[in-house]
Amino acid sequence: MSAGRLKSKRRPIGSLAEADAVLAELGRIQRDVEREEASAERRIEAIKAGAAEKIAPQKALAEALVGDLERFVTDHREEVLGKAKSKALNHGKIGFRKSTKENWPDDEVVFQKLAMNSRPDLIKTNPKPDKAAIRAAAKAGDFELGEFLGVEIEVRDIFFVEPDRSAIGERTPADGS
C-alpha cells in the first residue's frame, strides 16, 4: 500500500454490480491494511529482539554486580550496616528489607479446612445466573424468558459486509487496483 491517502471513486451505489465492485475494493483495502499491520508488527518484534540481544550482556553484568554487592554486605553486615537495615553511599543505597511471601495451598485444601473449622464466612461466593443454561431451559419449553425473568428480547437486522478475498486479485503497481 502506498504512503498517503488512497483515493476512492465514491459515488452512490446504483446496482448490484456496483455493490460487488465496492466489496472488491473493500476486500483489497482490508487485505492491504492487514499486510501493513503485520509488516509493522514484524519490524517491531525485530527491533525488540535486537534491543534484547544488545542489552543482554549489560543485564547479565548488572545481575552479577548485584550478586557481588549482596555477598559483600552479607559477609560484612555488622561493619557495613551495624544495627541499621541499609546504608546510604554516594551513588545509592545498599541493605536489606523485610519481604513477606505467602505460599498458599490449593484452594480446595483451604476450602476443606475452613469448612472443618466452621468458617464459611471466609469464603467468597459470587452467584451468577447461568445464562446458557437458562436459554436452554427456555428453549426446551420450561418457561418463557420474557414472562418468567423479565428478559427483553430485541430482534433486529444488523448490516454486515464480508468481502470474499479469495475472489480478489493482487494489486499491481500499474493498475493501482
N, C-alpha and C positions, 0 to 999 in steps of 0.2 A: 504494500500500500504506500502510495507516495505521501510525502510530508505535505502539510497544508490541508485545505478543505477540499472535499470531494464535491463536485457539482452534480446535482441530480436534475434531470429534466422533469420537474414536478409540475403536474397539471392534474386536474380532476380525472379520476379513472372512469372511463365510459363504457368499458366492455370487459368480458371475461378474459379476452386475450391481453388486454392492457393490465388487468389484475394479475395475470400469470407472469407478465413481464416484470411487474413490480415485485412479485415474490422472488423471481430470479435475481433481481438487483438486491433485494433484502438478504437473500441467501449469500450472495457474493460478499456483501458488506459484513455480515456476521462471520463468515469464514475468514476474511481479511483481518477483522478485529481480533478474533481468536488467535490467529497466527502471530500477529504483532504482540499480543499479550504473552503468548507462550515464548516468543523470542526474547522479550524483555525479561521474563522470569528466568530463562536460561542464562542471560547475561548477568542478572542479579546474583544467581546462585554461583556462577563462575567467579564473580567479584568476591563474594563471601568466602568461597573456598580458597581463593588466592590470598585473601587477608588472613584467614585462619592459618594457612600454611606459613605465611610470612611472620606472624606473631607467635607461632608455636614455640620457637626457641626462647623468646622473651618470657612467655608464660611459664615455661618449664624452669627457667632460671629464677623467676620470681618465687615460684613454689619452693625451689631448693633453698633460696635465701631465707624464706620464712621458716623453713625447717631448721636451718642453721641458727637463726635467732632464737627459736623455741628451745633448741638443745642448750644454747649458751645460757639463757635465762633460767632454764630448769636446773642446769648444773651449778649455777652461781646465784640461785634465787635469794638466799639470805643476804649476800653482799650487794646484789643489784637492787632488790626491792625492799629488803628489810621486812617490816610488817605491812607495807603497802601492797596493794594489788597491782599497781602499774607504776611506771616511771616515765616522765616526760624527758625526752632528749632534744637536741637541736633540730632534728629532722623528723620528729614524730614521737610516738609512744610505744612502749613495749610493756607487756604484763599479762595478767590472767583475768578473765571474767568468769563469773558463775554462769553455767549453762545447764538448763534442766531439759531433759528429753523424756517424754513419757512413751513407754513401749506397751501398747495395749494388746491384750489377747484378741482373738477373733470376736466379732460382735456376738456370735452365738454363745460363746462362753460367758461373756458379760451378761447377756440376757438371762441365761440359766442361773447365774449367781445372784442377780437382782431378784429373780423370781423366788429362789430358795430363801432369800432373806426378806421376802415380802416388801419389796421396794418398787412396785410398778410405777410409782410417781416419778421415777428417774428414767423412764423410758419414753422417748418422744413417740407420739402417734400422730400421723397426718393422714386421716382418712380422705380419700378422694374417690369420686364416683368413677366406676369403670365404664367409660362411655362406649367402648366397643361392645362390651357385654350387654349394656343397656340397649344399644341399637339392635343387637342380635335378638334380644328378648322381644323387643317391639316388632321386629320383622317377623318373628315366629308367631306373633299374634297374642303375646301375653298381655300387652297393653298398648295404648296409643300414646306416643311421646308427648304430643301437644296436650291432650286431656290429662294424662297421668302426672307428668312432670312440668308442664307449662313450657315445654320447649317450642320456640317459634321456628318453624321451618320455612326458609326462604328459597325458592327455586327461581333461578334466572339464567338467562343465556349470557355467557361471558365470551367476548370476542377473543380469538386467538389467531396467531399466524405461525405457520410451521413450514418454512421453505424446505423443499426437497433438495438437499445439497448434492445428492448423487447425480441429479439431472443438470447441475450447473457446471459449465466448463471452467477451466482455469483462466484467469486474466492473462492477457498477453500485453506487453508494453505497447504494441502497435495499435490495438483496438481500444485499450483503456477500459474494457468492459469487465 
